[in-house]
Amino acid sequence: MFMNELINQINNYHQLSPKTIEALQGIFTVKTFKKNEIILRAGDVARYYYFVKYGLLGYYTIDETGNRISFKNWGRGEKFG
């Protein structure tokens, strides 16, 4: 079900051919992250495209006094990368 949901999200931007859908299904992988696990650090190049299946992801920085400043959150069904 998850793969179909992701394919539908991509199809909203650009209509995919059956051949392309089949190719994408062959390369998609599911990766689970632990709470507070860092996926990307400042300056990292995003090498993957992420689709949130469950949970919440946040984009934030830490200021010079140690305070966390949140910029963006992604929830179920959203994508980033």
DSSP file (Angstrom, degrees, kcal/mol; ACC not computed):
  #  RESIDUE AA STRUCTURE BP1 BP2  ACC     N-H-->O    O-->H-N    N-H-->O    O-->H-N    TCO  KAPPA ALPHA  PHI   PSI    X-CA   Y-CA   Z-CA
    1    1 A M     >        0   0    0      0, 0.0     4,-2.1     0, 0.0     5,-0.2   0.000 360.0 360.0 360.0 -41.2    0.0    0.0    0.0
    2    2 A F  H  >  +     0   0    0      1,-0.2     4,-2.2     2,-0.2     5,-0.2   0.911 360.0  51.3 -58.8 -44.7    2.8    2.4    0.9
    3    3 A M  H  > S+     0   0    0      1,-0.2     4,-2.7     2,-0.2    -1,-0.2   0.898 108.9  51.0 -62.1 -40.7    4.4    2.2   -2.6
    4    4 A N  H  > S+     0   0    0      1,-0.2     4,-2.4     2,-0.2    -1,-0.2   0.896 108.9  51.9 -62.7 -39.4    1.1    2.9   -4.3
    5    5 A E  H  X S+     0   0    0     -4,-2.1     4,-1.9     2,-0.2    -2,-0.2   0.912 111.5  46.7 -62.6 -43.0    0.6    5.9   -2.1
    6    6 A L  H  X S+     0   0    0     -4,-2.2     4,-2.3     2,-0.2    -2,-0.2   0.916 110.8  51.4 -66.1 -44.1    4.1    7.2   -3.0
    7    7 A I  H  X S+     0   0    0     -4,-2.7     4,-2.7     1,-0.2    -2,-0.2   0.911 109.4  51.5 -59.1 -42.5    3.5    6.5   -6.8
    8    8 A N  H  X S+     0   0    0     -4,-2.4     4,-1.1     2,-0.2    -1,-0.2   0.887 107.4  52.8 -62.7 -38.8    0.3    8.5   -6.6
    9    9 A Q  H >X S+     0   0    0     -4,-1.9     4,-0.5     2,-0.2     3,-0.5   0.934 112.1  44.7 -61.4 -45.8    2.1   11.4   -4.9
   10   10 A I  H >X S+     0   0    0     -4,-2.3     4,-2.0     1,-0.2     3,-1.6   0.907 107.6  58.7 -65.5 -40.8    4.6   11.5   -7.7
   11   11 A N  H 3< S+     0   0    0     -4,-2.7    -1,-0.2     1,-0.3    -2,-0.2   0.755  93.9  67.2 -60.9 -24.4    1.9   11.1  -10.4
   12   12 A N  H << S+     0   0    0     -4,-1.1    -1,-0.3    -3,-0.5    -2,-0.2   0.795 110.2  35.3 -64.9 -27.2    0.4   14.3   -9.0
   13   13 A Y  H << S+     0   0    0     -3,-1.6     2,-0.3    -4,-0.5    -2,-0.2   0.812 135.7   5.6 -93.7 -36.9    3.4   16.2  -10.3
   14   14 A H  S  < S-     0   0    0     -4,-2.0    -1,-0.3     2,-0.0     2,-0.3  -0.949  77.2-114.3-153.9 125.9    4.1   14.2  -13.5
   15   15 A Q        -     0   0    0     -2,-0.3     2,-0.3    -3,-0.1    -4,-0.1  -0.446  35.8-148.6 -64.9 124.1    2.2   11.4  -15.1
   16   16 A L        -     0   0    0     -2,-0.3    -1,-0.1    -9,-0.1    -5,-0.0  -0.743   7.3-127.3 -98.3 141.7    4.3    8.3  -15.0
   17   17 A S     >  -     0   0    0     -2,-0.3     4,-2.5     1,-0.1     5,-0.2  -0.439  29.0-109.5 -77.2 159.1    4.3    5.5  -17.6
   18   18 A P  H  > S+     0   0    0      0, 0.0     4,-2.2     0, 0.0     5,-0.2   0.873 121.2  53.9 -56.0 -36.8    3.7    1.9  -16.5
   19   19 A K  H  > S+     0   0    0      2,-0.2     4,-2.0     1,-0.2     5,-0.1   0.899 109.2  47.1 -65.4 -40.9    7.3    1.2  -17.4
   20   20 A T  H  > S+     0   0    0      2,-0.2     4,-2.7     1,-0.2     5,-0.2   0.905 110.4  52.6 -67.2 -41.7    8.5    4.1  -15.2
   21   21 A I  H  X S+     0   0    0     -4,-2.5     4,-2.4     1,-0.2    -2,-0.2   0.922 109.7  49.0 -59.1 -44.8    6.3    3.0  -12.3
   22   22 A E  H  X S+     0   0    0     -4,-2.2     4,-1.1     1,-0.2    -1,-0.2   0.903 111.4  49.4 -61.7 -42.0    7.7   -0.5  -12.5
   23   23 A A  H  X S+     0   0    0     -4,-2.0     4,-0.7     1,-0.2     3,-0.3   0.910 111.2  49.1 -64.7 -42.9   11.3    0.8  -12.5
   24   24 A L  H >X S+     0   0    0     -4,-2.7     4,-1.9     1,-0.2     3,-1.3   0.906 106.4  55.5 -64.2 -41.5   10.6    3.0   -9.5
   25   25 A Q  H 3< S+     0   0    0     -4,-2.4    -1,-0.2     1,-0.3    -2,-0.2   0.807 104.3  56.6 -61.5 -27.8    9.0    0.2   -7.5
   26   26 A G  H 3< S+     0   0    0     -4,-1.1    -1,-0.3    -3,-0.3    -2,-0.2   0.694 114.2  36.4 -76.7 -18.7   12.2   -1.7   -8.1
   27   27 A I  H << S+     0   0    0     -3,-1.3    -2,-0.2    -4,-0.7    -1,-0.2   0.601  89.1 105.3-111.3 -13.8   14.4    0.9   -6.5
   28   28 A F     <  -     0   0    0     -4,-1.9     2,-0.3   -25,-0.0   -25,-0.0  -0.419  47.1-174.8 -66.4 140.6   12.3    2.3   -3.6
   29   29 A T        -     0   0    0     -2,-0.1     2,-0.5     2,-0.0    -2,-0.0  -0.969  22.3-128.7-132.9 153.1   13.3    1.1   -0.2
   30   30 A V        -     0   0    0     -2,-0.3     2,-0.4     2,-0.0    -2,-0.0  -0.888  26.1-175.0-101.4 128.4   11.7    1.6    3.2
   31   31 A K        -     0   0    0     -2,-0.5     2,-0.4     2,-0.0    -2,-0.0  -0.985  11.8-149.7-125.5 134.7   14.0    3.0    5.9
   32   32 A T        -     0   0    0     -2,-0.4     2,-0.4     0, 0.0    -2,-0.0  -0.870  10.0-161.6-105.6 135.4   13.0    3.5    9.6
   33   33 A F        -     0   0    0     -2,-0.4     2,-0.1     4,-0.0     3,-0.1  -0.892  16.9-123.4-114.6 146.5   14.6    6.2   11.7
   34   34 A K    >   -     0   0    0     -2,-0.4     3,-2.3     1,-0.1     2,-0.0  -0.473  45.7 -78.1 -82.3 157.6   14.6    6.3   15.5
   35   35 A K  T 3  S+     0   0    0      1,-0.3    -1,-0.1    -2,-0.1     3,-0.1  -0.331 119.1   8.7 -55.4 132.9   13.1    9.3   17.4
   36   36 A N  T 3  S+     0   0    0      1,-0.3    -1,-0.3    -3,-0.1     2,-0.3   0.511  90.6 147.5  69.3   8.9   15.6   12.2   17.4
   37   37 A E    <   -     0   0    0     -3,-2.3     2,-0.5     1,-0.1    -1,-0.3  -0.562  49.4-124.9 -71.9 136.5   17.9   10.5   14.8
   38   38 A I        +     0   0    0     -2,-0.3     3,-0.1     1,-0.2    -4,-0.1  -0.723  29.3 178.0 -87.3 127.3   19.5   13.0   12.5
   39   39 A I  S    S+     0   0    0     -2,-0.5     2,-0.4     1,-0.4    -1,-0.2   0.862  71.6  11.1 -93.7 -46.9   18.9   12.3    8.8
   40   40 A L        -     0   0    0      6,-0.1    -1,-0.4     4,-0.0     2,-0.3  -0.986  67.7-150.4-133.2 144.4   20.8   15.3    7.4
   41   41 A R    >   -     0   0    0     -2,-0.4     3,-2.5    -3,-0.1    -3,-0.0  -0.749  44.1 -75.1-107.5 160.3   23.2   17.8    9.0
   42   42 A A  T 3  S+     0   0    0     -2,-0.3     3,-0.1     1,-0.3    -1,-0.1  -0.292 122.3  20.6 -53.3 130.8   23.7   21.4    7.9
   43   43 A G  T 3  S+     0   0    0      1,-0.3    -1,-0.3    -3,-0.0     2,-0.1   0.207  92.2 130.2  92.0 -15.5   25.8   21.4    4.8
   44   44 A D    <   -     0   0    0     -3,-2.5     2,-0.5     1,-0.1    -1,-0.3  -0.412  59.2-125.2 -68.6 147.0   25.0   17.8    3.8
   45   45 A V        -     0   0    0     -3,-0.1     2,-0.6    -2,-0.1    -1,-0.1  -0.835  24.1-121.2 -91.8 127.7   23.8   17.2    0.2
   46   46 A A        +     0   0    0     -2,-0.5    -6,-0.1     1,-0.2     3,-0.0  -0.577  34.8 175.0 -70.5 116.4   20.5   15.4    0.1
   47   47 A R        +     0   0    0     -2,-0.6     2,-0.3     2,-0.0    -1,-0.2   0.492  60.6  47.4-100.7  -5.9   21.2   12.3   -1.8
   48   48 A Y  S    S-     0   0    0     33,-0.1     2,-0.5     2,-0.0     0, 0.0  -0.881  73.9-127.0-133.3 163.0   17.8   10.7   -1.4
   49   49 A Y        -     0   0    0     -2,-0.3     2,-0.3     2,-0.0    32,-0.2  -0.963  31.3-153.5-111.0 123.3   14.1   11.7   -1.7
   50   50 A Y  E     -A   80   0A   0     30,-3.4    30,-2.1    -2,-0.5     2,-0.4  -0.782  13.6-168.2-106.7 143.3   12.2   10.9    1.5
   51   51 A F  E     -A   79   0A   0     -2,-0.3     2,-0.7    28,-0.2    28,-0.2  -0.997  25.1-129.6-127.4 123.1    8.5   10.2    1.9
   52   52 A V        +     0   0    0     26,-3.1    25,-3.5    -2,-0.4    26,-0.2  -0.630  29.7 172.4 -81.0 113.3    7.1   10.2    5.4
   53   53 A K  S    S-     0   0    0     -2,-0.7     2,-0.3     1,-0.3    -1,-0.2   0.901  70.2  -4.3 -83.9 -46.4    5.1    7.1    6.0
   54   54 A Y  S    S+     0   0    0     22,-0.1    -1,-0.3    21,-0.1     2,-0.1  -0.972 107.5  19.5-142.4 154.6    4.5    7.6    9.7
   55   55 A G  S    S-     0   0    0     -2,-0.3    21,-0.5    -3,-0.1     2,-0.4  -0.433  80.5 -68.5  92.5-159.6    5.6   10.1   12.3
   56   56 A L        -     0   0    0     19,-0.2     2,-0.4    -2,-0.1    19,-0.2  -1.000  31.8-161.1-143.4 135.1    7.0   13.6   12.1
   57   57 A L  E     -B   74   0B   0     17,-2.9    17,-2.7    -2,-0.4     2,-0.4  -0.900  11.8-159.2-115.3 147.4   10.3   15.0   10.9
   58   58 A G  E     -B   73   0B   0     -2,-0.4     2,-0.5    15,-0.2    15,-0.2  -0.958  13.9-150.9-130.6 149.3   11.6   18.4   11.7
   59   59 A Y  E     +B   72   0B   0     13,-3.1    12,-3.2    -2,-0.4    13,-1.5  -0.977  39.8 144.4-114.8 120.0   14.1   20.8   10.3
   60   60 A Y  E     -B   70   0B   0     -2,-0.5     2,-0.3    10,-0.2    10,-0.2  -0.920  34.6-145.5-149.1 170.5   15.8   22.9   12.9
   61   61 A T  E     -B   69   0B   0      8,-2.1     8,-3.2    -2,-0.3     2,-0.5  -0.908  19.5-126.0-134.1 164.7   19.0   24.7   14.0
   62   62 A I  E     -B   68   0B   0     -2,-0.3     6,-0.2     6,-0.2    -2,-0.0  -0.967  27.2-140.9-113.0 124.7   20.6   25.3   17.3
   63   63 A D    >   -     0   0    0      4,-2.8     3,-2.1    -2,-0.5     6,-0.0  -0.179  34.9 -89.1 -79.4 178.6   21.5   28.9   18.0
   64   64 A E  T 3  S+     0   0    0      1,-0.3    -1,-0.1     2,-0.1    -2,-0.0   0.668 127.4  52.3 -64.6 -17.3   24.7   30.1   19.8
   65   65 A T  T 3  S-     0   0    0      2,-0.1    -1,-0.3     0, 0.0    -2,-0.0   0.380 122.1-102.7 -98.8   4.0   23.0   29.9   23.2
   66   66 A G  S <  S+     0   0    0     -3,-2.1     2,-0.3     1,-0.3    -2,-0.1   0.519  73.1 142.4  91.7   6.1   21.8   26.3   22.7
   67   67 A N        -     0   0    0      1,-0.0    -4,-2.8    -5,-0.0     2,-0.5  -0.611  50.9-124.8 -82.8 140.3   18.2   27.0   21.9
   68   68 A R  E     -B   62   0B   0     -2,-0.3     2,-0.6    -6,-0.2    -6,-0.2  -0.721  21.7-164.0 -85.0 126.9   16.5   25.0   19.2
   69   69 A I  E     -B   61   0B   0     -8,-3.2    -8,-2.1    -2,-0.5     2,-0.3  -0.951   9.9-150.3-115.0 112.5   14.9   27.0   16.4
   70   70 A S  E     +B   60   0B   0     -2,-0.6   -10,-0.2   -10,-0.2     3,-0.1  -0.627  22.0 170.9 -86.4 139.5   12.4   25.0   14.3
   71   71 A F  E     -     0   0B   0    -12,-3.2     2,-0.3     1,-0.4   -11,-0.2   0.733  62.5  -0.6-111.2 -41.4   11.9   25.9   10.6
   72   72 A K  E     -B   59   0B   0    -13,-1.5   -13,-3.1     2,-0.0    -1,-0.4  -0.997  51.6-158.0-155.9 146.0    9.8   23.2    9.1
   73   73 A N  E     -B   58   0B   0     -2,-0.3     2,-0.4   -15,-0.2   -15,-0.2  -0.975   7.4-157.9-126.8 145.8    8.0   20.0   10.0
   74   74 A W  E     -B   57   0B   0    -17,-2.7   -17,-2.9    -2,-0.4     2,-0.2  -0.979  14.2-176.2-121.8 136.6    6.9   17.1    7.7
   75   75 A G    >   -     0   0    0     -2,-0.4     3,-2.3   -19,-0.2   -23,-0.3  -0.499  44.6 -34.5-118.4-171.1    4.2   14.7    8.6
   76   76 A R  T 3  S+     0   0    0    -21,-0.5    -1,-0.2     1,-0.3   -23,-0.2  -0.146 127.0  13.4 -50.2 131.3    2.6   11.6    7.2
   77   77 A G  T 3  S+     0   0    0    -25,-3.5    -1,-0.3     1,-0.3     2,-0.2   0.346  99.5 117.3  85.5  -6.2    2.3   11.7    3.4
   78   78 A E    <   -     0   0    0     -3,-2.3   -26,-3.1   -26,-0.2     2,-0.3  -0.534  48.2-151.7 -93.0 163.5    4.7   14.6    3.0
   79   79 A K  E     +A   51   0A   0    -28,-0.2     2,-0.3    -2,-0.2   -28,-0.2  -0.925  17.6 166.3-134.7 155.7    8.0   14.5    1.2
   80   80 A F  E      A   50   0A   0    -30,-2.1   -30,-3.4    -2,-0.3    -6,-0.0  -0.968 360.0 360.0-157.3 167.9   11.4   16.2    1.2
   81   81 A G              0   0    0     -2,-0.3   -33,-0.1   -32,-0.2    -1,-0.1   0.343 360.0 360.0 141.8 360.0   14.9   15.8   -0.1
